[in-house]
């Protein structure tokens, strides 16, 4: 006596499952991170892992001119604009896939008048609402495609954030290159002026027999070498400015141009005083960044999150490929009125409805569905490998930046000490030369070493600051902005 109620309950549950549909999509599991739990050579722990990704870029880049340049690039850079438009495109594609889950209801009206064999006119009119080929998603094919589109949209969003991080870092590094170019140009102008004076002095001494042609040739060679260096630095400065203008999407702001104007070279300045640009690299300071743990990159690097969303999309594609093996049920229905006279189209008795379900069950397709499933599984394996590769690449980038942070700081201190030593040597050699205790060769060699030390210090300071920017970028910094900047964007 209890069999029938239980049978009815079972039938009702089965019908409910069929109506609700099922999913053949594999359960997603995040692959383990194929990297070490700690950074090499560091003692970073979770205690100091309040990350750079949570630090607004306006708080990391404290220089007002640099912040203006970054804000200008975020508003005008075409690559950034394309990345944001691709997000809009992916959102629209997601809307299309979501719409497939629901029936499309359309209002239709048709009419025809054809001659009959008796010489009269046959008329036919119909109007109503129709649902055409709505797929009943019993096996989750449409839902899997919707999940794939959702993951693709999220991946595109992460890609736009990656583009923003890269743009911010590239603008900052390009600005540093320009500041370094100005300092090197100032040093080159000063060295050129010094070597011109040296050549004049050697030529004068040669006239009175106090110097040789060898000394004059050496002074001339050093002078022409300084001119070559100045021409190279001038070209590099022009190229670096062009690169920054392209990133900004417009000409350099006036504040940046004023900042880049080097002071006039003082030809009477002692050679022991290195050329420096007020407001240049020496005044730039960035916020300190804790490294955190490698596992933090999984949630803070948008490129890793992008790779994971692509993995989720490939996982959903397997569900759609599996559902292709099962019957596809579509429903076409309509309700409305039909009449042989237009005036009687909506009269009583002219109303009716049609219901035309269809079922398609694949029997033989020459292995097409199986090939699609195999391709989907291979795509998932590729996405797993790309996800792991993204993690390993991110791990290396951070490890390289951390390795450079300490070593470049030591190099900067050594370069500063070397410049001071070369400046002292040049000063003492010049005094000895003026009093006849040193040769012209010693004096020119001291000037050449001083110029090389000036260039090395600028390049080392540039590498040190650029490494800090690279560390901020590789830790996922650059996505967060202050509310005022976000509203401006």
BADOLO-486818 format. One record per residue (C-alpha): residue in one letter; x negated, y negated, z negated. Coordinates in Angstrom, 2 decimals. Layout:
REM residues N
(r 'A'; (X; Y; Z));
...
//
This chain:
REM residues 489
(r 'X'; (0.00; 0.00; 0.00));
(r 'X'; (-2.97; -2.31; -0.48));
(r 'X'; (-4.46; -1.60; 2.92));
(r 'X'; (-2.34; -4.00; 4.91));
(r 'X'; (-3.05; -7.09; 2.74));
(r 'X'; (-6.78; -6.31; 2.85));
(r 'X'; (-6.63; -5.81; 6.60));
(r 'X'; (-4.82; -9.07; 7.01));
(r 'X'; (-7.42; -10.84; 4.89));
(r 'X'; (-10.23; -9.32; 6.98));
(r 'X'; (-8.58; -10.31; 10.22));
(r 'X'; (-8.04; -13.85; 8.92));
(r 'X'; (-11.68; -14.15; 7.84));
(r 'X'; (-12.90; -12.85; 11.20));
(r 'X'; (-10.70; -15.30; 13.05));
(r 'X'; (-11.96; -18.12; 10.85));
(r 'X'; (-15.58; -17.23; 11.62));
(r 'X'; (-14.87; -17.11; 15.33));
(r 'X'; (-13.15; -20.47; 15.28));
(r 'X'; (-15.88; -22.04; 13.16));
(r 'X'; (-18.54; -20.49; 15.35));
(r 'X'; (-21.87; -18.96; 14.39));
(r 'X'; (-25.46; -19.91; 15.05));
(r 'X'; (-28.09; -17.71; 16.65));
(r 'X'; (-30.80; -20.27; 15.92));
(r 'X'; (-33.72; -18.84; 13.89));
(r 'X'; (-34.14; -20.12; 10.35));
(r 'X'; (-36.78; -22.82; 10.38));
(r 'X'; (-39.75; -22.45; 8.08));
(r 'X'; (-42.51; -25.02; 7.96));
(r 'X'; (-45.87; -23.41; 8.84));
(r 'X'; (-48.55; -23.67; 6.13));
(r 'X'; (-51.06; -26.48; 6.58));
(r 'X'; (-54.27; -25.02; 8.08));
(r 'X'; (-56.58; -27.35; 6.13));
(r 'X'; (-58.45; -27.35; 2.83));
(r 'X'; (-56.62; -28.59; -0.30));
(r 'X'; (-59.27; -31.28; -0.93));
(r 'X'; (-61.19; -33.74; 1.20));
(r 'X'; (-64.81; -32.74; 1.77));
(r 'X'; (-67.22; -34.48; -0.57));
(r 'X'; (-64.52; -36.33; -2.55));
(r 'X'; (-62.74; -35.81; -5.82));
(r 'X'; (-59.33; -37.19; -4.79));
(r 'X'; (-56.48; -35.80; -6.85));
(r 'X'; (-52.76; -36.34; -7.01));
(r 'X'; (-53.30; -38.88; -9.80));
(r 'X'; (-54.72; -41.49; -7.39));
(r 'X'; (-52.52; -40.57; -4.46));
(r 'X'; (-50.22; -43.58; -4.42));
(r 'X'; (-50.78; -43.73; -0.73));
(r 'X'; (-51.77; -46.22; 1.89));
(r 'X'; (-48.62; -45.37; 3.82));
(r 'X'; (-46.62; -47.15; 1.12));
(r 'X'; (-48.78; -50.29; 1.31));
(r 'X'; (-47.30; -52.98; 3.56));
(r 'X'; (-49.67; -54.06; 6.29));
(r 'X'; (-49.33; -57.68; 5.14));
(r 'X'; (-50.74; -56.61; 1.76));
(r 'X'; (-53.64; -54.72; 3.31));
(r 'X'; (-54.58; -57.44; 5.83));
(r 'X'; (-54.83; -60.50; 3.60));
(r 'X'; (-56.27; -62.81; 6.27));
(r 'X'; (-53.57; -65.25; 7.46));
(r 'X'; (-54.85; -65.46; 11.05));
(r 'X'; (-55.01; -61.70; 11.40));
(r 'X'; (-51.48; -61.28; 10.03));
(r 'X'; (-50.22; -63.82; 12.58));
(r 'X'; (-51.89; -61.88; 15.37));
(r 'X'; (-50.38; -58.58; 14.22));
(r 'X'; (-46.92; -60.08; 13.91));
(r 'X'; (-47.24; -61.56; 17.40));
(r 'X'; (-48.27; -58.19; 18.83));
(r 'X'; (-45.37; -56.38; 17.15));
(r 'X'; (-42.97; -58.80; 18.80));
(r 'X'; (-44.54; -59.07; 22.25));
(r 'X'; (-46.60; -55.97; 22.99));
(r 'X'; (-45.10; -54.08; 25.93));
(r 'X'; (-46.22; -50.62; 24.82));
(r 'X'; (-44.47; -51.16; 21.51));
(r 'X'; (-41.37; -52.37; 23.33));
(r 'X'; (-41.38; -49.27; 25.54));
(r 'X'; (-41.68; -47.03; 22.47));
(r 'X'; (-38.64; -48.68; 20.86));
(r 'X'; (-36.64; -48.39; 24.08));
(r 'X'; (-37.44; -44.70; 24.22));
(r 'X'; (-35.90; -44.36; 20.78));
(r 'X'; (-32.73; -45.94; 22.12));
(r 'X'; (-32.79; -43.56; 25.07));
(r 'X'; (-33.19; -40.54; 22.79));
(r 'X'; (-30.33; -41.80; 20.60));
(r 'X'; (-28.11; -41.97; 23.67));
(r 'X'; (-29.07; -38.41; 24.65));
(r 'X'; (-28.15; -37.28; 21.14));
(r 'X'; (-24.76; -38.96; 21.55));
(r 'X'; (-24.20; -36.98; 24.74));
(r 'X'; (-24.97; -33.69; 22.99));
(r 'X'; (-22.71; -34.57; 20.07));
(r 'X'; (-19.89; -35.35; 22.47));
(r 'X'; (-20.17; -31.82; 23.88));
(r 'X'; (-18.91; -30.49; 20.55));
(r 'X'; (-15.53; -32.11; 21.10));
(r 'X'; (-12.99; -31.74; 23.90));
(r 'X'; (-12.74; -34.45; 26.51));
(r 'X'; (-9.19; -35.75; 26.75));
(r 'X'; (-8.27; -37.51; 29.98));
(r 'X'; (-5.11; -39.10; 31.33));
(r 'X'; (-4.32; -37.98; 34.87));
(r 'X'; (-1.76; -38.99; 37.47));
(r 'X'; (-1.40; -37.40; 40.91));
(r 'X'; (0.99; -37.82; 43.81));
(r 'X'; (1.27; -36.36; 47.29));
(r 'X'; (3.63; -36.66; 50.25));
(r 'X'; (3.26; -34.11; 53.07));
(r 'X'; (5.44; -33.41; 56.15));
(r 'X'; (7.54; -30.27; 56.01));
(r 'X'; (8.29; -27.81; 58.80));
(r 'X'; (11.88; -29.09; 58.94));
(r 'X'; (10.72; -32.60; 59.72));
(r 'X'; (11.22; -33.98; 56.23));
(r 'X'; (8.74; -35.13; 53.58));
(r 'X'; (7.74; -33.03; 50.58));
(r 'X'; (6.88; -35.17; 47.58));
(r 'X'; (5.12; -34.11; 44.40));
(r 'X'; (4.21; -36.28; 41.40));
(r 'X'; (2.55; -35.33; 38.10));
(r 'X'; (1.20; -37.23; 35.10));
(r 'X'; (-0.10; -36.15; 31.73));
(r 'X'; (-3.08; -35.43; 29.49));
(r 'X'; (-5.71; -32.81; 30.35));
(r 'X'; (-8.61; -31.06; 28.68));
(r 'X'; (-10.99; -29.62; 31.27));
(r 'X'; (-13.42; -26.75; 30.65));
(r 'X'; (-13.92; -27.36; 26.93));
(r 'X'; (-16.35; -24.72; 25.68));
(r 'X'; (-15.33; -22.98; 22.47));
(r 'X'; (-18.72; -22.75; 20.79));
(r 'X'; (-18.27; -19.38; 19.08));
(r 'X'; (-21.96; -18.48; 19.33));
(r 'X'; (-23.54; -21.87; 18.61));
(r 'X'; (-24.93; -22.66; 22.05));
(r 'X'; (-23.65; -26.24; 22.12));
(r 'X'; (-24.51; -26.75; 18.45));
(r 'X'; (-28.07; -25.54; 19.08));
(r 'X'; (-28.44; -27.99; 21.96));
(r 'X'; (-27.16; -30.75; 19.68));
(r 'X'; (-29.75; -29.82; 17.03));
(r 'X'; (-32.42; -29.86; 19.70));
(r 'X'; (-31.37; -33.35; 20.80));
(r 'X'; (-31.36; -34.51; 17.17));
(r 'X'; (-34.91; -33.24; 16.65));
(r 'X'; (-36.00; -34.86; 19.91));
(r 'X'; (-34.52; -38.16; 18.76));
(r 'X'; (-36.28; -37.96; 15.40));
(r 'X'; (-39.54; -37.05; 17.15));
(r 'X'; (-39.18; -40.11; 19.38));
(r 'X'; (-38.60; -42.26; 16.31));
(r 'X'; (-41.77; -40.92; 14.73));
(r 'X'; (-43.62; -41.56; 18.00));
(r 'X'; (-42.57; -45.22; 17.87));
(r 'X'; (-43.94; -45.47; 14.33));
(r 'X'; (-47.19; -43.89; 15.48));
(r 'X'; (-47.38; -46.48; 18.25));
(r 'X'; (-46.83; -49.25; 15.71));
(r 'X'; (-49.61; -47.94; 13.45));
(r 'X'; (-51.98; -47.71; 16.41));
(r 'X'; (-51.05; -51.20; 17.60));
(r 'X'; (-51.66; -52.79; 14.20));
(r 'X'; (-55.04; -51.08; 13.81));
(r 'X'; (-56.10; -51.90; 17.37));
(r 'X'; (-55.20; -55.58; 17.01));
(r 'X'; (-57.13; -55.79; 13.74));
(r 'X'; (-60.18; -54.09; 15.21));
(r 'X'; (-60.04; -56.27; 18.33));
(r 'X'; (-59.94; -59.37; 16.16));
(r 'X'; (-62.98; -58.14; 14.24));
(r 'X'; (-64.77; -57.59; 17.56));
(r 'X'; (-64.11; -61.21; 18.51));
(r 'X'; (-65.38; -62.50; 15.17));
(r 'X'; (-68.50; -60.37; 15.54));
(r 'X'; (-68.99; -61.66; 19.09));
(r 'X'; (-68.91; -65.23; 17.83));
(r 'X'; (-71.50; -64.50; 15.15));
(r 'X'; (-73.75; -62.74; 17.65));
(r 'X'; (-73.35; -65.63; 20.08));
(r 'X'; (-74.31; -68.09; 17.35));
(r 'X'; (-77.38; -66.02; 16.52));
(r 'X'; (-78.26; -65.74; 20.22));
(r 'X'; (-77.98; -69.52; 20.72));
(r 'X'; (-80.17; -70.16; 17.70));
(r 'X'; (-82.77; -67.60; 18.82));
(r 'X'; (-82.79; -69.06; 22.34));
(r 'X'; (-83.40; -72.56; 20.96));
(r 'X'; (-86.18; -71.27; 18.72));
(r 'X'; (-87.90; -69.44; 21.54));
(r 'X'; (-87.64; -72.48; 23.81));
(r 'X'; (-89.47; -74.51; 21.16));
(r 'X'; (-92.04; -71.76; 20.81));
(r 'X'; (-92.68; -71.71; 24.55));
(r 'X'; (-93.13; -75.49; 24.61));
(r 'X'; (-95.60; -75.26; 21.75));
(r 'X'; (-97.55; -72.44; 23.39));
(r 'X'; (-97.68; -74.35; 26.69));
(r 'X'; (-98.99; -77.42; 24.87));
(r 'X'; (-101.63; -75.39; 23.05));
(r 'X'; (-102.62; -73.78; 26.35));
(r 'X'; (-103.30; -77.21; 27.85));
(r 'X'; (-105.78; -77.94; 25.06));
(r 'X'; (-107.36; -74.48; 25.16));
(r 'X'; (-105.95; -73.39; 21.81));
(r 'X'; (-103.92; -70.58; 23.33));
(r 'X'; (-104.17; -68.06; 26.15));
(r 'X'; (-102.03; -67.23; 29.15));
(r 'X'; (-101.19; -63.93; 27.45));
(r 'X'; (-99.52; -65.84; 24.62));
(r 'X'; (-97.64; -67.95; 27.13));
(r 'X'; (-96.46; -64.88; 29.05));
(r 'X'; (-95.29; -63.25; 25.84));
(r 'X'; (-93.37; -66.37; 24.80));
(r 'X'; (-91.83; -66.60; 28.27));
(r 'X'; (-90.80; -62.92; 28.12));
(r 'X'; (-89.14; -63.37; 24.74));
(r 'X'; (-87.33; -66.47; 26.00));
(r 'X'; (-85.93; -64.67; 29.03));
(r 'X'; (-84.95; -61.72; 26.84));
(r 'X'; (-82.96; -64.09; 24.64));
(r 'X'; (-81.21; -65.46; 27.73));
(r 'X'; (-80.30; -61.94; 28.86));
(r 'X'; (-78.90; -61.15; 25.41));
(r 'X'; (-76.92; -64.39; 25.40));
(r 'X'; (-75.41; -63.61; 28.81));
(r 'X'; (-74.48; -60.09; 27.69));
(r 'X'; (-72.87; -61.39; 24.50));
(r 'X'; (-70.94; -64.02; 26.47));
(r 'X'; (-69.57; -61.36; 28.80));
(r 'X'; (-68.66; -59.04; 25.93));
(r 'X'; (-66.86; -61.85; 24.11));
(r 'X'; (-64.78; -62.62; 27.23));
(r 'X'; (-63.86; -58.95; 27.67));
(r 'X'; (-62.90; -58.56; 24.02));
(r 'X'; (-60.70; -61.65; 24.18));
(r 'X'; (-58.96; -60.30; 27.29));
(r 'X'; (-58.30; -57.01; 25.49));
(r 'X'; (-56.79; -58.83; 22.51));
(r 'X'; (-54.62; -61.00; 24.76));
(r 'X'; (-53.24; -57.87; 26.40));
(r 'X'; (-52.38; -56.42; 22.99));
(r 'X'; (-50.67; -59.64; 21.91));
(r 'X'; (-48.66; -59.93; 25.10));
(r 'X'; (-49.45; -63.64; 25.24));
(r 'X'; (-52.36; -66.07; 24.93));
(r 'X'; (-54.24; -66.39; 21.67));
(r 'X'; (-52.47; -68.61; 19.13));
(r 'X'; (-54.04; -71.98; 18.43));
(r 'X'; (-55.01; -70.99; 14.88));
(r 'X'; (-56.97; -68.04; 16.21));
(r 'X'; (-58.74; -70.18; 18.82));
(r 'X'; (-59.81; -72.69; 16.20));
(r 'X'; (-61.05; -69.86; 14.03));
(r 'X'; (-63.17; -68.54; 16.88));
(r 'X'; (-64.95; -71.82; 17.59));
(r 'X'; (-68.53; -71.39; 16.46));
(r 'X'; (-70.36; -74.21; 14.82));
(r 'X'; (-72.92; -76.07; 16.99));
(r 'X'; (-76.36; -74.53; 16.87));
(r 'X'; (-78.83; -76.57; 14.84));
(r 'X'; (-82.07; -76.43; 16.77));
(r 'X'; (-83.93; -77.85; 13.75));
(r 'X'; (-82.73; -75.04; 11.51));
(r 'X'; (-85.49; -72.93; 10.03));
(r 'X'; (-85.79; -69.46; 11.58));
(r 'X'; (-85.41; -67.91; 8.15));
(r 'X'; (-81.75; -68.96; 8.04));
(r 'X'; (-79.57; -66.44; 9.93));
(r 'X'; (-76.75; -67.79; 12.06));
(r 'X'; (-73.29; -67.29; 10.57));
(r 'X'; (-69.79; -68.29; 11.59));
(r 'X'; (-67.68; -69.93; 8.86));
(r 'X'; (-64.59; -67.83; 8.30));
(r 'X'; (-66.05; -64.87; 10.20));
(r 'X'; (-66.59; -61.28; 9.18));
(r 'X'; (-68.15; -62.22; 5.85));
(r 'X'; (-64.85; -63.61; 4.52));
(r 'X'; (-62.62; -60.69; 5.50));
(r 'X'; (-61.54; -58.42; 2.67));
(r 'X'; (-59.09; -55.52; 2.72));
(r 'X'; (-57.24; -53.74; -0.06));
(r 'X'; (-58.75; -50.65; -1.66));
(r 'X'; (-57.16; -47.42; -0.50));
(r 'X'; (-56.87; -44.17; -2.49));
(r 'X'; (-57.33; -41.12; -0.33));
(r 'X'; (-54.76; -38.88; -2.02));
(r 'X'; (-54.53; -35.21; -1.05));
(r 'X'; (-54.49; -33.62; 2.42));
(r 'X'; (-50.94; -32.40; 1.80));
(r 'X'; (-49.81; -36.02; 1.58));
(r 'X'; (-50.42; -36.39; 5.32));
(r 'X'; (-47.54; -34.03; 6.07));
(r 'X'; (-45.03; -36.61; 4.88));
(r 'X'; (-46.92; -39.85; 5.51));
(r 'X'; (-48.35; -39.45; 9.00));
(r 'X'; (-45.64; -40.05; 11.61));
(r 'X'; (-47.58; -38.14; 14.28));
(r 'X'; (-47.45; -35.01; 12.10));
(r 'X'; (-43.76; -35.55; 11.44));
(r 'X'; (-43.29; -35.96; 15.20));
(r 'X'; (-45.01; -32.63; 15.85));
(r 'X'; (-42.78; -30.98; 13.24));
(r 'X'; (-39.62; -32.37; 14.81));
(r 'X'; (-40.73; -31.04; 18.18));
(r 'X'; (-41.21; -27.68; 16.50));
(r 'X'; (-37.67; -27.87; 15.12));
(r 'X'; (-36.40; -28.75; 18.60));
(r 'X'; (-38.12; -25.71; 20.11));
(r 'X'; (-36.66; -23.58; 17.33));
(r 'X'; (-33.17; -24.82; 18.19));
(r 'X'; (-33.81; -24.09; 21.87));
(r 'X'; (-34.20; -20.42; 20.95));
(r 'X'; (-30.69; -20.44; 19.50));
(r 'X'; (-29.28; -21.81; 22.75));
(r 'X'; (-31.19; -19.20; 24.78));
(r 'X'; (-29.90; -16.39; 22.57));
(r 'X'; (-26.31; -17.61; 22.89));
(r 'X'; (-26.57; -17.26; 26.67));
(r 'X'; (-26.39; -13.47; 26.25));
(r 'X'; (-22.89; -13.70; 24.76));
(r 'X'; (-19.56; -14.58; 26.38));
(r 'X'; (-18.92; -18.22; 27.14));
(r 'X'; (-15.29; -19.15; 26.54));
(r 'X'; (-13.91; -22.32; 28.07));
(r 'X'; (-10.46; -23.82; 27.77));
(r 'X'; (-8.62; -25.93; 30.31));
(r 'X'; (-5.25; -27.29; 29.21));
(r 'X'; (-2.80; -29.95; 30.19));
(r 'X'; (0.50; -31.42; 29.11));
(r 'X'; (2.66; -33.81; 31.09));
(r 'X'; (5.50; -34.26; 33.51));
(r 'X'; (6.02; -33.19; 37.12));
(r 'X'; (8.75; -34.14; 39.59));
(r 'X'; (9.47; -34.27; 43.28));
(r 'X'; (10.61; -37.88; 42.87));
(r 'X'; (8.59; -40.67; 41.37));
(r 'X'; (11.66; -42.09; 39.60));
(r 'X'; (12.31; -38.79; 37.86));
(r 'X'; (8.77; -38.23; 36.68));
(r 'X'; (9.50; -38.91; 33.00));
(r 'X'; (13.08; -37.65; 32.80));
(r 'X'; (14.21; -34.86; 30.52));
(r 'X'; (13.42; -31.44; 31.84));
(r 'X'; (10.33; -32.54; 33.75));
(r 'X'; (7.91; -31.98; 30.88));
(r 'X'; (5.61; -28.96; 30.64));
(r 'X'; (2.15; -27.74; 29.80));
(r 'X'; (-0.58; -25.50; 31.21));
(r 'X'; (-3.13; -23.39; 29.35));
(r 'X'; (-5.95; -21.71; 31.26));
(r 'X'; (-8.67; -20.13; 29.10));
(r 'X'; (-11.63; -18.52; 30.84));
(r 'X'; (-14.27; -16.08; 29.66));
(r 'X'; (-17.60; -15.48; 31.35));
(r 'X'; (-19.66; -12.51; 30.19));
(r 'X'; (-23.10; -12.07; 31.77));
(r 'X'; (-23.56; -8.54; 33.09));
(r 'X'; (-26.38; -8.77; 35.59));
(r 'X'; (-28.54; -11.86; 36.13));
(r 'X'; (-31.82; -10.25; 37.26));
(r 'X'; (-33.43; -11.04; 33.90));
(r 'X'; (-32.74; -14.78; 33.96));
(r 'X'; (-31.41; -15.02; 30.40));
(r 'X'; (-34.20; -12.86; 29.04));
(r 'X'; (-36.77; -15.02; 30.83));
(r 'X'; (-35.19; -18.15; 29.35));
(r 'X'; (-35.37; -16.59; 25.89));
(r 'X'; (-38.99; -15.59; 26.38));
(r 'X'; (-39.81; -19.10; 27.57));
(r 'X'; (-38.07; -20.58; 24.53));
(r 'X'; (-40.05; -18.33; 22.17));
(r 'X'; (-43.30; -19.21; 23.91));
(r 'X'; (-42.35; -22.88; 23.64));
(r 'X'; (-41.83; -22.42; 19.90));
(r 'X'; (-45.27; -20.80; 19.56));
(r 'X'; (-46.81; -23.69; 21.49));
(r 'X'; (-45.06; -26.16; 19.19));
(r 'X'; (-46.44; -24.33; 16.14));
(r 'X'; (-49.96; -24.55; 17.54));
(r 'X'; (-49.48; -28.26; 18.35));
(r 'X'; (-48.16; -28.90; 14.84));
(r 'X'; (-51.19; -27.20; 13.29));
(r 'X'; (-53.49; -29.05; 15.66));
(r 'X'; (-51.92; -32.38; 14.64));
(r 'X'; (-52.59; -31.55; 10.97));
(r 'X'; (-56.19; -30.54; 11.63));
(r 'X'; (-56.83; -33.65; 13.74));
(r 'X'; (-55.36; -35.86; 11.02));
(r 'X'; (-57.47; -34.10; 8.39));
(r 'X'; (-60.63; -34.72; 10.39));
(r 'X'; (-59.80; -38.38; 11.03));
(r 'X'; (-59.30; -39.04; 7.33));
(r 'X'; (-62.39; -37.04; 6.39));
(r 'X'; (-64.49; -39.01; 8.90));
(r 'X'; (-63.18; -42.32; 7.58));
(r 'X'; (-63.89; -41.27; 3.99));
(r 'X'; (-67.40; -40.19; 4.95));
(r 'X'; (-68.01; -43.55; 6.58));
(r 'X'; (-66.64; -45.55; 3.65));
(r 'X'; (-69.54; -44.77; 1.31));
(r 'X'; (-72.33; -44.47; 3.88));
(r 'X'; (-71.43; -47.70; 5.66));
(r 'X'; (-71.35; -49.55; 2.34));
(r 'X'; (-74.92; -48.38; 1.71));
(r 'X'; (-75.92; -49.34; 5.24));
(r 'X'; (-74.44; -52.81; 4.77));
(r 'X'; (-76.43; -53.39; 1.59));
(r 'X'; (-79.61; -52.16; 3.27));
(r 'X'; (-79.01; -54.39; 6.30));
(r 'X'; (-78.50; -57.43; 4.09));
(r 'X'; (-81.71; -56.67; 2.23));
(r 'X'; (-83.57; -56.12; 5.50));
(r 'X'; (-82.37; -59.47; 6.85));
(r 'X'; (-83.56; -61.24; 3.73));
(r 'X'; (-86.93; -59.53; 4.05));
(r 'X'; (-87.25; -60.42; 7.74));
(r 'X'; (-86.22; -64.02; 7.01));
(r 'X'; (-88.93; -64.25; 4.36));
(r 'X'; (-91.47; -62.70; 6.71));
(r 'X'; (-90.56; -65.13; 9.49));
(r 'X'; (-90.88; -68.10; 7.14));
(r 'X'; (-94.27; -67.04; 5.81));
(r 'X'; (-95.57; -66.11; 9.25));
(r 'X'; (-94.53; -69.51; 10.59));
(r 'X'; (-96.39; -71.24; 7.73));
(r 'X'; (-99.49; -69.14; 8.38));
(r 'X'; (-99.25; -69.86; 12.11));
(r 'X'; (-98.91; -73.60; 11.53));
(r 'X'; (-102.06; -73.52; 9.40));
(r 'X'; (-104.00; -71.35; 11.83));
(r 'X'; (-104.00; -68.22; 9.68));
(r 'X'; (-101.73; -66.16; 11.96));
(r 'X'; (-101.69; -65.56; 15.69));
(r 'X'; (-99.00; -66.46; 18.15));
(r 'X'; (-98.29; -62.76; 18.60));
(r 'X'; (-97.51; -62.38; 14.89));
(r 'X'; (-95.21; -65.40; 14.92));
(r 'X'; (-93.24; -64.23; 17.95));
(r 'X'; (-93.01; -60.71; 16.59));
(r 'X'; (-91.57; -62.05; 13.33));
(r 'X'; (-88.95; -64.05; 15.27));
(r 'X'; (-88.04; -61.00; 17.31));
(r 'X'; (-87.62; -58.85; 14.19));
(r 'X'; (-85.49; -61.53; 12.55));
(r 'X'; (-83.16; -61.67; 15.55));
(r 'X'; (-82.85; -57.88; 15.57));
(r 'X'; (-82.05; -57.89; 11.85));
(r 'X'; (-79.37; -60.54; 12.39));
(r 'X'; (-77.74; -58.43; 15.11));
(r 'X'; (-77.97; -55.26; 13.03));
(r 'X'; (-76.30; -56.93; 10.05));
(r 'X'; (-73.37; -58.17; 12.16));
(r 'X'; (-72.91; -54.75; 13.76));
(r 'X'; (-73.09; -52.96; 10.41));
(r 'X'; (-70.60; -55.33; 8.80));
(r 'X'; (-68.31; -54.86; 11.80));
(r 'X'; (-68.54; -51.06; 11.51));
(r 'X'; (-67.86; -51.26; 7.76));
(r 'X'; (-64.70; -53.33; 8.19));
(r 'X'; (-63.47; -51.30; 11.14));
(r 'X'; (-63.91; -48.13; 9.10));
(r 'X'; (-61.61; -49.55; 6.42));
(r 'X'; (-59.00; -50.23; 9.10));
(r 'X'; (-59.45; -46.71; 10.46));
(r 'X'; (-58.92; -45.25; 6.97));
(r 'X'; (-55.74; -47.27; 6.52));
(r 'X'; (-54.52; -46.06; 9.92));
(r 'X'; (-55.39; -42.39; 9.40));
(r 'X'; (-53.65; -42.33; 6.02));
(r 'X'; (-50.42; -43.44; 7.70));
(r 'X'; (-50.58; -47.13; 6.84));
(r 'X'; (-48.88; -49.67; 9.07));
(r 'X'; (-45.28; -48.48; 9.11));
(r 'X'; (-44.15; -50.34; 5.99));
(r 'X'; (-43.75; -54.10; 6.28));
(r 'X'; (-42.41; -56.79; 4.03));
(r 'X'; (-38.68; -57.48; 4.51));
(r 'X'; (-39.35; -60.90; 6.02));
(r 'X'; (-41.64; -59.45; 8.68));
(r 'X'; (-39.17; -56.66; 9.46));
(r 'X'; (-36.39; -59.18; 10.03));
(r 'X'; (-38.69; -61.18; 12.30));
(r 'X'; (-39.39; -58.05; 14.34));
//
